[in-house]
């Protein structure tokens, strides 16, 4: 049996972001808060780091809210055994809090907020992209239609969300979903290999809001732990639950 799932709140110290960026060889002008939060939490907790997670706050207040199998007390204990490097100091370890995610009853209606990266992989080479390349779902749709055929970005993203949130996948029936915001986000990733360096990629950044009805409680908990879509380790894919009709404050 898997360990209980916890919703974890990790306070961060935004003033240290520039220092972490320098350590990771990321230009300050290209700061990616999600990437740096991921780096800091992985250095502190390795596989126990909350993931997926969502960043919340602005300015001097920044928090990572995510799902994990370790409670706050366990995370604090692990953190205290780590060297106090620049990335580690980005996390306000004493302020870490958590609460167990209880099993939902069948038929329970819950609201959700999802920050997602709606991308797909191309089945064949097209428009300068190789087969298997990861591209914006909207661009992939544009590639597949005539040049004069209009394509609604919002409609494409909603279709993507409905596929990701199918009942057989998430253990809940999607009652409603809407696009609350959409943008293009410059994300920083480190290359693989011996000589690793930061590279910048651009991906869609879409906020969805809606209501779901739990039908298979255990599968729904697995979905919360797994997250939705790609780039879950970097601030996308966490399904944050709220009372129906209430927004998740950024």
N, C-alpha and C positions, 0 to 999 in steps of 0.2 A: 504493500500500500504506500502511495506517495505521501510525503510529509504534507502537513496542512499548508494551504496557500495563505499568504499574508499580503495586505496592501501596505506598502512601505513609503514613508515620507522622509526624504533625504534633503535637509537644508544645505544649500551651497553658498559659497562666498564669492559673489561675482567679481569683487575687486581683485581676485587672484586669477581670473581667467587669462589675462595677458601673460602672466608668468607661466601658466600651464601651456599656453600656445607656443611660447618660446622654447620650452623643453621639448615639445612635440614638433618643432620646426614648422609651425603654422604661422604665416604672416598675420599680424594683428588685424590687418584690414580684411582678412578672410576668416575671422573668428566664427566657429561653428559651435554654439553652446552645447548642442546635443552630442556632438562628437567628443568634446572635452569632458562633459559630464560622464559619458561612457568610459573614457580613459581613466578618469579619477576613480570611479566606482569599481572598475575591473582591477585596477592596481590595489585597491583596498581589499576587495572581497572575491576576486577571481570569479569562479563559477557561481558563487553565492550572491553576486551583485543582482539587484532588482532589474529584471528585464522580462517583458517590455516596460518602458517607462515613458512618462510625459513630463516635459518641463512646464512649470507654472510660475508666473511672476514676471516682474520687470524691474529694471534698475537695481537697487540695493537688495531686493528680495527675490531670490530665485530658489526654487525647490524642484526636485525630481520626485515624482510620484510613480511608483511602479509595483509590479507583482514579483514575489519571490517566495522561496520555501524556507527562508530564515527570518525569524522574528528580530525585532530591534535589538534585544539584549544580546543575541548571538552575533549580530553584525557589529555592535560596539566592541564586543570581546575580540572578534577577529581583527577589527581595525586597530586596536591597541597593540597588536603584535606586529604591525607593519612599520617599516621605516617611514619617517615623516618627510617624504619627498614633496615636491611642489604640487603634483597632482593630488596627493593625499590631503594636503592642507586646503584644497578647494572644498572639501567636505567638512561640514560642522558635525563631527561625529557625536558629541553629547546630545545634539538635538534630534538625532534619528528616532523616529517613532514608527510603530506598526500596529496593525490590528488584524486579527484573523478574518478571512473571507468565509462567511458561513454558507452552507449549502442552501440553494434557493429551492423553494417548493415549486412543483409543477403548476403552471398557470400564472406565476408571478410576473407582473408587468414591471419593467425597469426602463428608465431612460438611460441613454448612453451618449458619451462624447468620444469621438475617435479622431485623432490626428493620424492621417494615413498618407502613404506615398503610392498613389495608384499607377503602377508601372506593369508592363507585360514584357514577355520575351518574344521576339520575332520568330516566326516559323521558318522564314526564308529571307535571304538577303534582299534589301530594298532601300532605295534612297540613300545610298552610301553606308548603310548599316549591315553588319554581318548577320547571318542566321544565328539566333540565340541571343542577340544583343538585347539589353534591357532598355526600354524606351518608355516614355510617357504614354499612358493608355490613350490619351487624346491624339497624340501624334500617330500612334499605330493605326487608329481609326482613320485618320486623314490619309495615311498611306494607302488604305484599302479602298478608297472611293474615288470617283472622278474629281478632277480639279475644280469643277464648277458646282459640286455637290456640297451644300452647307452641312457643317458638323457642329453640334452643340457640345462645348466642353463640359458643361454642367451635366448634361444627359449622359455623356460617356462615363463621367466619374460616378454618377449614380448607378449605372449599370455595373460598373466595377465593384462598387460597394455591395450591391445585391448579390453578386456572385460570391464575394468573400464571406458574406453573412448568411449563406444558405443554411437552412435549418439542419440538414444532415451533417453540416460541418461544425456549427457552433452550438448545437443543442438548444436553439431558441428560434422562435418564429419572428421574422422581421415584420413589425406592424407598420412602421413608418421610418423614413430616412430623408434627410435633406442636406444640401451642401450649405454649411454656415459660412465658410470662407475658403478661398483658394488663392494660391500664389505659386511662384516658382522659387525654390530655395536652393542656394548654393551650399552644397555639402562638402565637407573635407573628409577624405579617407586616406589611409596610409597604404601604399603599395606593398606587395608581398616580396619576399626574397631577402637576400643579405643586406642590400643597400636600400633600406626602406625610406621613402620620403612621402610627404603629404601631396595629394593631388586633389583638385577641385572638380566636382561634378555638379550638374544642375538637374534637379528632379522636381516633380510636382509636390506641393505641400497643401493638402486638402483637409479641412475640418468638417466632419460629418456629425450630425445630431439626429437622434431618433428614439424610437421606442421598440423594445423587443419583449417577447413573452417566452419565458423559460419552458421548454418541453422535455428536455433530458438534462436534469441537474448536474450529473457528473460530467457530461460532455461540455456543458456550459462552463464549469470550473476549469476544465482543461483548456478551453478556448481563452479564458482570461489569462491563464498561465503562459499560453503559447503566443498570444497576440495575433494581429491581423495584418497580412500583407508583408511587404519587404522592409528592410532597414529597421527592424524592430530594436536592435541594440543601440540605435542612435537617436531615440526620441520619437519614433513612429510606432503605431500598431497597438498601443495600450488602450483597451476598451474600458474607459472610465464610466462608472455607473452613478447615476443621479436619480432622484425621484422623477417620474414622467413629467415632462414639460419644463423642467428646470435646466438652465444652462450650466455648463462647467466653466467657472470663472478662470480666465487665463492669468 
